[in-house]
Amino acid sequence: MAVDVTVYTREDCHLCEDVLATVERVGDDYDLDVAVVDVDDDPELREAYGERVPYVFVDGTPKFKYRVSEDALRDAIEHAEQ
């Protein structure tokens, strides 16, 4: 069963690019359903997140803000799979 990973981002965000690259690398080893959401496309999301992106949810739970290590993401995914 795939684990849902949602990454809230915005354009021209270097931290977002770093987090997405980490998600992609880790995703090579897991069955992930990754959704990338640009907060600037939705006024409510833009209001809710402001400049606080990237924000990563794993299995519907907020897990990481701004940065994520491969080890921490792997741990969150493995706990979600249980």
Secondary structure as UniProt FT lines:
FT   STRAND          3..9
FT   TURN            11..12
FT   HELIX           14..27
FT   TURN            28..29
FT   STRAND          32..38
FT   HELIX           39..41
FT   HELIX           43..49
FT   TURN            50..51
FT   STRAND          55..58
FT   TURN            59..60
FT   STRAND          61..65
FT   HELIX           70..81
//
